[in-house]
Amino acid sequence: MNSIGETGISQVSPAPVRPPGLRDLRLEVVRQLLADLDIITVAGQHFTMDKIINLLEREFAAAELALSELQKRGLRRALGDLGREQGRMLPDVEVFVVRARMIADTLSPT
């Protein structure tokens, strides 16, 4: 955006800072939830894992058109793995976190 000041010199105003997209924000929430997953109770882990899976499924559905068939198959399989891990009596948090981060990184627009 250019404007001419009183001195007749063109002044360039800085570009507006774009807020991060909704996908970025939701994926950041997923990353924050994953960071706290190992310090909560097993019941809390199940609850949080369910929320993480729901967020990732929504983001997958929103990004599906932009993904290749190979990416879609890999993400569907990874989401299934997350569901199975969450359904275990004592889920392996490390396995869940690694898989969920892979999904979040794949879906991240940057």
Phi and psi restraints in degrees (range 20) as a CNS / XPLOR table:
assign (resid 1 and name C) (resid 2 and name N)
       (resid 2 and name CA) (resid 2 and name C) 1.0 -105.6 20.0 2
assign (resid 2 and name N) (resid 2 and name CA)
       (resid 2 and name C) (resid 3 and name N) 1.0 147.5 20.0 2
assign (resid 2 and name C) (resid 3 and name N)
       (resid 3 and name CA) (resid 3 and name C) 1.0 -144.6 20.0 2
assign (resid 3 and name N) (resid 3 and name CA)
       (resid 3 and name C) (resid 4 and name N) 1.0 148.8 20.0 2
assign (resid 3 and name C) (resid 4 and name N)
       (resid 4 and name CA) (resid 4 and name C) 1.0 -97.7 20.0 2
assign (resid 4 and name N) (resid 4 and name CA)
       (resid 4 and name C) (resid 5 and name N) 1.0 120.2 20.0 2
assign (resid 4 and name C) (resid 5 and name N)
       (resid 5 and name CA) (resid 5 and name C) 1.0 -80.0 20.0 2
assign (resid 5 and name N) (resid 5 and name CA)
       (resid 5 and name C) (resid 6 and name N) 1.0 -178.3 20.0 2
assign (resid 5 and name C) (resid 6 and name N)
       (resid 6 and name CA) (resid 6 and name C) 1.0 -62.6 20.0 2
assign (resid 6 and name N) (resid 6 and name CA)
       (resid 6 and name C) (resid 7 and name N) 1.0 -27.6 20.0 2
assign (resid 6 and name C) (resid 7 and name N)
       (resid 7 and name CA) (resid 7 and name C) 1.0 -81.6 20.0 2
assign (resid 7 and name N) (resid 7 and name CA)
       (resid 7 and name C) (resid 8 and name N) 1.0 -5.0 20.0 2
assign (resid 7 and name C) (resid 8 and name N)
       (resid 8 and name CA) (resid 8 and name C) 1.0 84.2 20.0 2
assign (resid 8 and name N) (resid 8 and name CA)
       (resid 8 and name C) (resid 9 and name N) 1.0 5.0 20.0 2
assign (resid 8 and name C) (resid 9 and name N)
       (resid 9 and name CA) (resid 9 and name C) 1.0 -95.2 20.0 2
assign (resid 9 and name N) (resid 9 and name CA)
       (resid 9 and name C) (resid 10 and name N) 1.0 134.5 20.0 2
assign (resid 9 and name C) (resid 10 and name N)
       (resid 10 and name CA) (resid 10 and name C) 1.0 -69.9 20.0 2
assign (resid 10 and name N) (resid 10 and name CA)
       (resid 10 and name C) (resid 11 and name N) 1.0 129.0 20.0 2
assign (resid 10 and name C) (resid 11 and name N)
       (resid 11 and name CA) (resid 11 and name C) 1.0 -113.8 20.0 2
assign (resid 11 and name N) (resid 11 and name CA)
       (resid 11 and name C) (resid 12 and name N) 1.0 133.6 20.0 2
assign (resid 11 and name C) (resid 12 and name N)
       (resid 12 and name CA) (resid 12 and name C) 1.0 -100.8 20.0 2
assign (resid 12 and name N) (resid 12 and name CA)
       (resid 12 and name C) (resid 13 and name N) 1.0 120.7 20.0 2
assign (resid 12 and name C) (resid 13 and name N)
       (resid 13 and name CA) (resid 13 and name C) 1.0 -83.0 20.0 2
assign (resid 13 and name N) (resid 13 and name CA)
       (resid 13 and name C) (resid 14 and name N) 1.0 146.0 20.0 2
assign (resid 13 and name C) (resid 14 and name N)
       (resid 14 and name CA) (resid 14 and name C) 1.0 -63.7 20.0 2
assign (resid 14 and name N) (resid 14 and name CA)
       (resid 14 and name C) (resid 15 and name N) 1.0 149.3 20.0 2
assign (resid 14 and name C) (resid 15 and name N)
       (resid 15 and name CA) (resid 15 and name C) 1.0 -65.0 20.0 2
assign (resid 15 and name N) (resid 15 and name CA)
       (resid 15 and name C) (resid 16 and name N) 1.0 140.8 20.0 2
assign (resid 15 and name C) (resid 16 and name N)
       (resid 16 and name CA) (resid 16 and name C) 1.0 -64.6 20.0 2
assign (resid 16 and name N) (resid 16 and name CA)
       (resid 16 and name C) (resid 17 and name N) 1.0 142.7 20.0 2
assign (resid 16 and name C) (resid 17 and name N)
       (resid 17 and name CA) (resid 17 and name C) 1.0 -75.9 20.0 2
assign (resid 17 and name N) (resid 17 and name CA)
       (resid 17 and name C) (resid 18 and name N) 1.0 123.7 20.0 2
assign (resid 17 and name C) (resid 18 and name N)
       (resid 18 and name CA) (resid 18 and name C) 1.0 -82.7 20.0 2
assign (resid 18 and name N) (resid 18 and name CA)
       (resid 18 and name C) (resid 19 and name N) 1.0 129.1 20.0 2
assign (resid 18 and name C) (resid 19 and name N)
       (resid 19 and name CA) (resid 19 and name C) 1.0 -67.5 20.0 2
assign (resid 19 and name N) (resid 19 and name CA)
       (resid 19 and name C) (resid 20 and name N) 1.0 150.3 20.0 2
assign (resid 19 and name C) (resid 20 and name N)
       (resid 20 and name CA) (resid 20 and name C) 1.0 -60.1 20.0 2
assign (resid 20 and name N) (resid 20 and name CA)
       (resid 20 and name C) (resid 21 and name N) 1.0 147.4 20.0 2
assign (resid 20 and name C) (resid 21 and name N)
       (resid 21 and name CA) (resid 21 and name C) 1.0 -66.1 20.0 2
assign (resid 21 and name N) (resid 21 and name CA)
       (resid 21 and name C) (resid 22 and name N) 1.0 163.4 20.0 2
assign (resid 21 and name C) (resid 22 and name N)
       (resid 22 and name CA) (resid 22 and name C) 1.0 -61.0 20.0 2
assign (resid 22 and name N) (resid 22 and name CA)
       (resid 22 and name C) (resid 23 and name N) 1.0 -38.0 20.0 2
assign (resid 22 and name C) (resid 23 and name N)
       (resid 23 and name CA) (resid 23 and name C) 1.0 -61.6 20.0 2
assign (resid 23 and name N) (resid 23 and name CA)
       (resid 23 and name C) (resid 24 and name N) 1.0 -44.2 20.0 2
assign (resid 23 and name C) (resid 24 and name N)
       (resid 24 and name CA) (resid 24 and name C) 1.0 -58.4 20.0 2
assign (resid 24 and name N) (resid 24 and name CA)
       (resid 24 and name C) (resid 25 and name N) 1.0 -43.5 20.0 2
assign (resid 24 and name C) (resid 25 and name N)
       (resid 25 and name CA) (resid 25 and name C) 1.0 -64.4 20.0 2
assign (resid 25 and name N) (resid 25 and name CA)
       (resid 25 and name C) (resid 26 and name N) 1.0 -45.3 20.0 2
assign (resid 25 and name C) (resid 26 and name N)
       (resid 26 and name CA) (resid 26 and name C) 1.0 -66.7 20.0 2
assign (resid 26 and name N) (resid 26 and name CA)
       (resid 26 and name C) (resid 27 and name N) 1.0 -38.8 20.0 2
assign (resid 26 and name C) (resid 27 and name N)
       (resid 27 and name CA) (resid 27 and name C) 1.0 -68.9 20.0 2
assign (resid 27 and name N) (resid 27 and name CA)
       (resid 27 and name C) (resid 28 and name N) 1.0 -31.1 20.0 2
assign (resid 27 and name C) (resid 28 and name N)
       (resid 28 and name CA) (resid 28 and name C) 1.0 -67.3 20.0 2
assign (resid 28 and name N) (resid 28 and name CA)
       (resid 28 and name C) (resid 29 and name N) 1.0 -37.9 20.0 2
assign (resid 28 and name C) (resid 29 and name N)
       (resid 29 and name CA) (resid 29 and name C) 1.0 -61.1 20.0 2
assign (resid 29 and name N) (resid 29 and name CA)
       (resid 29 and name C) (resid 30 and name N) 1.0 -43.0 20.0 2
assign (resid 29 and name C) (resid 30 and name N)
       (resid 30 and name CA) (resid 30 and name C) 1.0 -58.9 20.0 2
assign (resid 30 and name N) (resid 30 and name CA)
       (resid 30 and name C) (resid 31 and name N) 1.0 -46.4 20.0 2
assign (resid 30 and name C) (resid 31 and name N)
       (resid 31 and name CA) (resid 31 and name C) 1.0 -62.4 20.0 2
assign (resid 31 and name N) (resid 31 and name CA)
       (resid 31 and name C) (resid 32 and name N) 1.0 -38.9 20.0 2
assign (resid 31 and name C) (resid 32 and name N)
       (resid 32 and name CA) (resid 32 and name C) 1.0 -66.8 20.0 2
assign (resid 32 and name N) (resid 32 and name CA)
       (resid 32 and name C) (resid 33 and name N) 1.0 -41.2 20.0 2
assign (resid 32 and name C) (resid 33 and name N)
       (resid 33 and name CA) (resid 33 and name C) 1.0 -63.4 20.0 2
assign (resid 33 and name N) (resid 33 and name CA)
       (resid 33 and name C) (resid 34 and name N) 1.0 -39.3 20.0 2
assign (resid 33 and name C) (resid 34 and name N)
       (resid 34 and name CA) (resid 34 and name C) 1.0 -64.8 20.0 2
assign (resid 34 and name N) (resid 34 and name CA)
       (resid 34 and name C) (resid 35 and name N) 1.0 -35.9 20.0 2
assign (resid 34 and name C) (resid 35 and name N)
       (resid 35 and name CA) (resid 35 and name C) 1.0 -64.5 20.0 2
assign (resid 35 and name N) (resid 35 and name CA)
       (resid 35 and name C) (resid 36 and name N) 1.0 -29.3 20.0 2
assign (resid 35 and name C) (resid 36 and name N)
       (resid 36 and name CA) (resid 36 and name C) 1.0 -96.6 20.0 2
assign (resid 36 and name N) (resid 36 and name CA)
       (resid 36 and name C) (resid 37 and name N) 1.0 -0.3 20.0 2
assign (resid 36 and name C) (resid 37 and name N)
       (resid 37 and name CA) (resid 37 and name C) 1.0 -64.5 20.0 2
assign (resid 37 and name N) (resid 37 and name CA)
       (resid 37 and name C) (resid 38 and name N) 1.0 -32.1 20.0 2
assign (resid 37 and name C) (resid 38 and name N)
       (resid 38 and name CA) (resid 38 and name C) 1.0 -83.7 20.0 2
assign (resid 38 and name N) (resid 38 and name CA)
       (resid 38 and name C) (resid 39 and name N) 1.0 -4.1 20.0 2
assign (resid 38 and name C) (resid 39 and name N)
       (resid 39 and name CA) (resid 39 and name C) 1.0 -110.8 20.0 2
assign (resid 39 and name N) (resid 39 and name CA)
       (resid 39 and name C) (resid 40 and name N) 1.0 10.6 20.0 2
assign (resid 39 and name C) (resid 40 and name N)
       (resid 40 and name CA) (resid 40 and name C) 1.0 -112.6 20.0 2
assign (resid 40 and name N) (resid 40 and name CA)
       (resid 40 and name C) (resid 41 and name N) 1.0 167.4 20.0 2
assign (resid 40 and name C) (resid 41 and name N)
       (resid 41 and name CA) (resid 41 and name C) 1.0 -66.9 20.0 2
assign (resid 41 and name N) (resid 41 and name CA)
       (resid 41 and name C) (resid 42 and name N) 1.0 166.4 20.0 2
assign (resid 41 and name C) (resid 42 and name N)
       (resid 42 and name CA) (resid 42 and name C) 1.0 -61.6 20.0 2
assign (resid 42 and name N) (resid 42 and name CA)
       (resid 42 and name C) (resid 43 and name N) 1.0 -41.4 20.0 2
assign (resid 42 and name C) (resid 43 and name N)
       (resid 43 and name CA) (resid 43 and name C) 1.0 -62.8 20.0 2
assign (resid 43 and name N) (resid 43 and name CA)
       (resid 43 and name C) (resid 44 and name N) 1.0 -40.6 20.0 2
assign (resid 43 and name C) (resid 44 and name N)
       (resid 44 and name CA) (resid 44 and name C) 1.0 -64.8 20.0 2
assign (resid 44 and name N) (resid 44 and name CA)
       (resid 44 and name C) (resid 45 and name N) 1.0 -36.3 20.0 2
assign (resid 44 and name C) (resid 45 and name N)
       (resid 45 and name CA) (resid 45 and name C) 1.0 -62.5 20.0 2
assign (resid 45 and name N) (resid 45 and name CA)
       (resid 45 and name C) (resid 46 and name N) 1.0 -45.4 20.0 2
assign (resid 45 and name C) (resid 46 and name N)
       (resid 46 and name CA) (resid 46 and name C) 1.0 -60.1 20.0 2
assign (resid 46 and name N) (resid 46 and name CA)
       (resid 46 and name C) (resid 47 and name N) 1.0 -45.4 20.0 2
assign (resid 46 and name C) (resid 47 and name N)
       (resid 47 and name CA) (resid 47 and name C) 1.0 -62.2 20.0 2
assign (resid 47 and name N) (resid 47 and name CA)
       (resid 47 and name C) (resid 48 and name N) 1.0 -49.0 20.0 2
assign (resid 47 and name C) (resid 48 and name N)
       (resid 48 and name CA) (resid 48 and name C) 1.0 -66.5 20.0 2
assign (resid 48 and name N) (resid 48 and name CA)
       (resid 48 and name C) (resid 49 and name N) 1.0 -40.0 20.0 2
assign (resid 48 and name C) (resid 49 and name N)
       (resid 49 and name CA) (resid 49 and name C) 1.0 -61.0 20.0 2
assign (resid 49 and name N) (resid 49 and name CA)
       (resid 49 and name C) (resid 50 and name N) 1.0 -40.6 20.0 2
assign (resid 49 and name C) (resid 50 and name N)
       (resid 50 and name CA) (resid 50 and name C) 1.0 -61.5 20.0 2
assign (resid 50 and name N) (resid 50 and name CA)
       (resid 50 and name C) (resid 51 and name N) 1.0 -43.0 20.0 2
assign (resid 50 and name C) (resid 51 and name N)
       (resid 51 and name CA) (resid 51 and name C) 1.0 -64.8 20.0 2
assign (resid 51 and name N) (resid 51 and name CA)
       (resid 51 and name C) (resid 52 and name N) 1.0 -41.0 20.0 2
assign (resid 51 and name C) (resid 52 and name N)
       (resid 52 and name CA) (resid 52 and name C) 1.0 -63.1 20.0 2
assign (resid 52 and name N) (resid 52 and name CA)
       (resid 52 and name C) (resid 53 and name N) 1.0 -45.3 20.0 2
assign (resid 52 and name C) (resid 53 and name N)
       (resid 53 and name CA) (resid 53 and name C) 1.0 -60.8 20.0 2
assign (resid 53 and name N) (resid 53 and name CA)
       (resid 53 and name C) (resid 54 and name N) 1.0 -44.1 20.0 2
assign (resid 53 and name C) (resid 54 and name N)
       (resid 54 and name CA) (resid 54 and name C) 1.0 -61.1 20.0 2
assign (resid 54 and name N) (resid 54 and name CA)
       (resid 54 and name C) (resid 55 and name N) 1.0 -43.6 20.0 2
assign (resid 54 and name C) (resid 55 and name N)
       (resid 55 and name CA) (resid 55 and name C) 1.0 -63.5 20.0 2
assign (resid 55 and name N) (resid 55 and name CA)
       (resid 55 and name C) (resid 56 and name N) 1.0 -43.8 20.0 2
assign (resid 55 and name C) (resid 56 and name N)
       (resid 56 and name CA) (resid 56 and name C) 1.0 -67.4 20.0 2
assign (resid 56 and name N) (resid 56 and name CA)
       (resid 56 and name C) (resid 57 and name N) 1.0 -37.1 20.0 2
assign (resid 56 and name C) (resid 57 and name N)
       (resid 57 and name CA) (resid 57 and name C) 1.0 -63.8 20.0 2
assign (resid 57 and name N) (resid 57 and name CA)
       (resid 57 and name C) (resid 58 and name N) 1.0 -40.7 20.0 2
assign (resid 57 and name C) (resid 58 and name N)
       (resid 58 and name CA) (resid 58 and name C) 1.0 -63.4 20.0 2
assign (resid 58 and name N) (resid 58 and name CA)
       (resid 58 and name C) (resid 59 and name N) 1.0 -43.5 20.0 2
assign (resid 58 and name C) (resid 59 and name N)
       (resid 59 and name CA) (resid 59 and name C) 1.0 -67.2 20.0 2
assign (resid 59 and name N) (resid 59 and name CA)
       (resid 59 and name C) (resid 60 and name N) 1.0 -36.5 20.0 2
assign (resid 59 and name C) (resid 60 and name N)
       (resid 60 and name CA) (resid 60 and name C) 1.0 -62.3 20.0 2
assign (resid 60 and name N) (resid 60 and name CA)
       (resid 60 and name C) (resid 61 and name N) 1.0 -45.9 20.0 2
assign (resid 60 and name C) (resid 61 and name N)
       (resid 61 and name CA) (resid 61 and name C) 1.0 -62.1 20.0 2
assign (resid 61 and name N) (resid 61 and name CA)
       (resid 61 and name C) (resid 62 and name N) 1.0 -38.6 20.0 2
assign (resid 61 and name C) (resid 62 and name N)
       (resid 62 and name CA) (resid 62 and name C) 1.0 -70.0 20.0 2
assign (resid 62 and name N) (resid 62 and name CA)
       (resid 62 and name C) (resid 63 and name N) 1.0 -31.1 20.0 2
assign (resid 62 and name C) (resid 63 and name N)
       (resid 63 and name CA) (resid 63 and name C) 1.0 -97.9 20.0 2
assign (resid 63 and name N) (resid 63 and name CA)
       (resid 63 and name C) (resid 64 and name N) 1.0 -2.8 20.0 2
assign (resid 63 and name C) (resid 64 and name N)
       (resid 64 and name CA) (resid 64 and name C) 1.0 -55.8 20.0 2
assign (resid 64 and name N) (resid 64 and name CA)
       (resid 64 and name C) (resid 65 and name N) 1.0 -39.2 20.0 2
assign (resid 64 and name C) (resid 65 and name N)
       (resid 65 and name CA) (resid 65 and name C) 1.0 -65.0 20.0 2
assign (resid 65 and name N) (resid 65 and name CA)
       (resid 65 and name C) (resid 66 and name N) 1.0 -28.0 20.0 2
assign (resid 65 and name C) (resid 66 and name N)
       (resid 66 and name CA) (resid 66 and name C) 1.0 -88.6 20.0 2
assign (resid 66 and name N) (resid 66 and name CA)
       (resid 66 and name C) (resid 67 and name N) 1.0 -2.5 20.0 2
assign (resid 66 and name C) (resid 67 and name N)
       (resid 67 and name CA) (resid 67 and name C) 1.0 -98.3 20.0 2
assign (resid 67 and name N) (resid 67 and name CA)
       (resid 67 and name C) (resid 68 and name N) 1.0 151.3 20.0 2
assign (resid 67 and name C) (resid 68 and name N)
       (resid 68 and name CA) (resid 68 and name C) 1.0 -77.1 20.0 2
assign (resid 68 and name N) (resid 68 and name CA)
       (resid 68 and name C) (resid 69 and name N) 1.0 165.1 20.0 2
assign (resid 68 and name C) (resid 69 and name N)
       (resid 69 and name CA) (resid 69 and name C) 1.0 -60.1 20.0 2
assign (resid 69 and name N) (resid 69 and name CA)
       (resid 69 and name C) (resid 70 and name N) 1.0 -39.6 20.0 2
assign (resid 69 and name C) (resid 70 and name N)
       (resid 70 and name CA) (resid 70 and name C) 1.0 -62.4 20.0 2
assign (resid 70 and name N) (resid 70 and name CA)
       (resid 70 and name C) (resid 71 and name N) 1.0 -44.0 20.0 2
assign (resid 70 and name C) (resid 71 and name N)
       (resid 71 and name CA) (resid 71 and name C) 1.0 -63.7 20.0 2
assign (resid 71 and name N) (resid 71 and name CA)
       (resid 71 and name C) (resid 72 and name N) 1.0 -42.8 20.0 2
assign (resid 71 and name C) (resid 72 and name N)
       (resid 72 and name CA) (resid 72 and name C) 1.0 -60.1 20.0 2
assign (resid 72 and name N) (resid 72 and name CA)
       (resid 72 and name C) (resid 73 and name N) 1.0 -46.3 20.0 2
assign (resid 72 and name C) (resid 73 and name N)
       (resid 73 and name CA) (resid 73 and name C) 1.0 -62.5 20.0 2
assign (resid 73 and name N) (resid 73 and name CA)
       (resid 73 and name C) (resid 74 and name N) 1.0 -43.9 20.0 2
assign (resid 73 and name C) (resid 74 and name N)
       (resid 74 and name CA) (resid 74 and name C) 1.0 -63.5 20.0 2
assign (resid 74 and name N) (resid 74 and name CA)
       (resid 74 and name C) (resid 75 and name N) 1.0 -41.0 20.0 2
assign (resid 74 and name C) (resid 75 and name N)
       (resid 75 and name CA) (resid 75 and name C) 1.0 -70.8 20.0 2
assign (resid 75 and name N) (resid 75 and name CA)
       (resid 75 and name C) (resid 76 and name N) 1.0 -38.4 20.0 2
assign (resid 75 and name C) (resid 76 and name N)
       (resid 76 and name CA) (resid 76 and name C) 1.0 -61.6 20.0 2
assign (resid 76 and name N) (resid 76 and name CA)
       (resid 76 and name C) (resid 77 and name N) 1.0 -43.2 20.0 2
assign (resid 76 and name C) (resid 77 and name N)
       (resid 77 and name CA) (resid 77 and name C) 1.0 -64.3 20.0 2
assign (resid 77 and name N) (resid 77 and name CA)
       (resid 77 and name C) (resid 78 and name N) 1.0 -43.8 20.0 2
assign (resid 77 and name C) (resid 78 and name N)
       (resid 78 and name CA) (resid 78 and name C) 1.0 -63.8 20.0 2
assign (resid 78 and name N) (resid 78 and name CA)
       (resid 78 and name C) (resid 79 and name N) 1.0 -40.6 20.0 2
assign (resid 78 and name C) (resid 79 and name N)
       (resid 79 and name CA) (resid 79 and name C) 1.0 -63.9 20.0 2
assign (resid 79 and name N) (resid 79 and name CA)
       (resid 79 and name C) (resid 80 and name N) 1.0 -38.6 20.0 2
assign (resid 79 and name C) (resid 80 and name N)
       (resid 80 and name CA) (resid 80 and name C) 1.0 -62.3 20.0 2
assign (resid 80 and name N) (resid 80 and name CA)
       (resid 80 and name C) (resid 81 and name N) 1.0 -41.4 20.0 2
assign (resid 80 and name C) (resid 81 and name N)
       (resid 81 and name CA) (resid 81 and name C) 1.0 -61.3 20.0 2
assign (resid 81 and name N) (resid 81 and name CA)
       (resid 81 and name C) (resid 82 and name N) 1.0 -41.1 20.0 2
assign (resid 81 and name C) (resid 82 and name N)
       (resid 82 and name CA) (resid 82 and name C) 1.0 -62.1 20.0 2
assign (resid 82 and name N) (resid 82 and name CA)
       (resid 82 and name C) (resid 83 and name N) 1.0 -42.4 20.0 2
assign (resid 82 and name C) (resid 83 and name N)
       (resid 83 and name CA) (resid 83 and name C) 1.0 -62.2 20.0 2
assign (resid 83 and name N) (resid 83 and name CA)
       (resid 83 and name C) (resid 84 and name N) 1.0 -41.5 20.0 2
assign (resid 83 and name C) (resid 84 and name N)
       (resid 84 and name CA) (resid 84 and name C) 1.0 -66.2 20.0 2
assign (resid 84 and name N) (resid 84 and name CA)
       (resid 84 and name C) (resid 85 and name N) 1.0 -41.2 20.0 2
assign (resid 84 and name C) (resid 85 and name N)
       (resid 85 and name CA) (resid 85 and name C) 1.0 -64.9 20.0 2
assign (resid 85 and name N) (resid 85 and name CA)
       (resid 85 and name C) (resid 86 and name N) 1.0 -41.1 20.0 2
assign (resid 85 and name C) (resid 86 and name N)
       (resid 86 and name CA) (resid 86 and name C) 1.0 -65.2 20.0 2
assign (resid 86 and name N) (resid 86 and name CA)
       (resid 86 and name C) (resid 87 and name N) 1.0 -31.7 20.0 2
assign (resid 86 and name C) (resid 87 and name N)
       (resid 87 and name CA) (resid 87 and name C) 1.0 -78.4 20.0 2
assign (resid 87 and name N) (resid 87 and name CA)
       (resid 87 and name C) (resid 88 and name N) 1.0 -11.5 20.0 2
assign (resid 87 and name C) (resid 88 and name N)
       (resid 88 and name CA) (resid 88 and name C) 1.0 -70.6 20.0 2
assign (resid 88 and name N) (resid 88 and name CA)
       (resid 88 and name C) (resid 89 and name N) 1.0 150.1 20.0 2
assign (resid 88 and name C) (resid 89 and name N)
       (resid 89 and name CA) (resid 89 and name C) 1.0 -58.2 20.0 2
assign (resid 89 and name N) (resid 89 and name CA)
       (resid 89 and name C) (resid 90 and name N) 1.0 -46.8 20.0 2
assign (resid 89 and name C) (resid 90 and name N)
       (resid 90 and name CA) (resid 90 and name C) 1.0 -123.1 20.0 2
assign (resid 90 and name N) (resid 90 and name CA)
       (resid 90 and name C) (resid 91 and name N) 1.0 89.9 20.0 2
assign (resid 90 and name C) (resid 91 and name N)
       (resid 91 and name CA) (resid 91 and name C) 1.0 -66.8 20.0 2
assign (resid 91 and name N) (resid 91 and name CA)
       (resid 91 and name C) (resid 92 and name N) 1.0 147.5 20.0 2
assign (resid 91 and name C) (resid 92 and name N)
       (resid 92 and name CA) (resid 92 and name C) 1.0 -84.1 20.0 2
assign (resid 92 and name N) (resid 92 and name CA)
       (resid 92 and name C) (resid 93 and name N) 1.0 104.5 20.0 2
assign (resid 92 and name C) (resid 93 and name N)
       (resid 93 and name CA) (resid 93 and name C) 1.0 -62.7 20.0 2
assign (resid 93 and name N) (resid 93 and name CA)
       (resid 93 and name C) (resid 94 and name N) 1.0 -40.1 20.0 2
assign (resid 93 and name C) (resid 94 and name N)
       (resid 94 and name CA) (resid 94 and name C) 1.0 -62.3 20.0 2
assign (resid 94 and name N) (resid 94 and name CA)
       (resid 94 and name C) (resid 95 and name N) 1.0 -44.4 20.0 2
assign (resid 94 and name C) (resid 95 and name N)
       (resid 95 and name CA) (resid 95 and name C) 1.0 -61.9 20.0 2
assign (resid 95 and name N) (resid 95 and name CA)
       (resid 95 and name C) (resid 96 and name N) 1.0 -45.0 20.0 2
assign (resid 95 and name C) (resid 96 and name N)
       (resid 96 and name CA) (resid 96 and name C) 1.0 -61.5 20.0 2
assign (resid 96 and name N) (resid 96 and name CA)
       (resid 96 and name C) (resid 97 and name N) 1.0 -46.5 20.0 2
assign (resid 96 and name C) (resid 97 and name N)
       (resid 97 and name CA) (resid 97 and name C) 1.0 -64.0 20.0 2
assign (resid 97 and name N) (resid 97 and name CA)
       (resid 97 and name C) (resid 98 and name N) 1.0 -45.1 20.0 2
assign (resid 97 and name C) (resid 98 and name N)
       (resid 98 and name CA) (resid 98 and name C) 1.0 -60.7 20.0 2
assign (resid 98 and name N) (resid 98 and name CA)
       (resid 98 and name C) (resid 99 and name N) 1.0 -45.7 20.0 2
assign (resid 98 and name C) (resid 99 and name N)
       (resid 99 and name CA) (resid 99 and name C) 1.0 -67.3 20.0 2
assign (resid 99 and name N) (resid 99 and name CA)
       (resid 99 and name C) (resid 100 and name N) 1.0 -42.7 20.0 2
assign (resid 99 and name C) (resid 100 and name N)
       (resid 100 and name CA) (resid 100 and name C) 1.0 -66.1 20.0 2
assign (resid 100 and name N) (resid 100 and name CA)
       (resid 100 and name C) (resid 101 and name N) 1.0 -38.6 20.0 2
assign (resid 100 and name C) (resid 101 and name N)
       (resid 101 and name CA) (resid 101 and name C) 1.0 -64.7 20.0 2
assign (resid 101 and name N) (resid 101 and name CA)
       (resid 101 and name C) (resid 102 and name N) 1.0 -38.7 20.0 2
assign (resid 101 and name C) (resid 102 and name N)
       (resid 102 and name CA) (resid 102 and name C) 1.0 -60.9 20.0 2
assign (resid 102 and name N) (resid 102 and name CA)
       (resid 102 and name C) (resid 103 and name N) 1.0 -42.9 20.0 2
assign (resid 102 and name C) (resid 103 and name N)
       (resid 103 and name CA) (resid 103 and name C) 1.0 -64.6 20.0 2
assign (resid 103 and name N) (resid 103 and name CA)
       (resid 103 and name C) (resid 104 and name N) 1.0 -47.1 20.0 2
assign (resid 103 and name C) (resid 104 and name N)
       (resid 104 and name CA) (resid 104 and name C) 1.0 -61.2 20.0 2
assign (resid 104 and name N) (resid 104 and name CA)
       (resid 104 and name C) (resid 105 and name N) 1.0 -41.3 20.0 2
assign (resid 104 and name C) (resid 105 and name N)
       (resid 105 and name CA) (resid 105 and name C) 1.0 -65.7 20.0 2
assign (resid 105 and name N) (resid 105 and name CA)
       (resid 105 and name C) (resid 106 and name N) 1.0 -37.8 20.0 2
assign (resid 105 and name C) (resid 106 and name N)
       (resid 106 and name CA) (resid 106 and name C) 1.0 -66.7 20.0 2
assign (resid 106 and name N) (resid 106 and name CA)
       (resid 106 and name C) (resid 107 and name N) 1.0 -39.1 20.0 2
assign (resid 106 and name C) (resid 107 and name N)
       (resid 107 and name CA) (resid 107 and name C) 1.0 -81.1 20.0 2
assign (resid 107 and name N) (resid 107 and name CA)
       (resid 107 and name C) (resid 108 and name N) 1.0 -14.7 20.0 2
assign (resid 107 and name C) (resid 108 and name N)
       (resid 108 and name CA) (resid 108 and name C) 1.0 -64.9 20.0 2
assign (resid 108 and name N) (resid 108 and name CA)
       (resid 108 and name C) (resid 109 and name N) 1.0 129.7 20.0 2
assign (resid 108 and name C) (resid 109 and name N)
       (resid 109 and name CA) (resid 109 and name C) 1.0 -70.8 20.0 2
assign (resid 109 and name N) (resid 109 and name CA)
       (resid 109 and name C) (resid 110 and name N) 1.0 -14.9 20.0 2
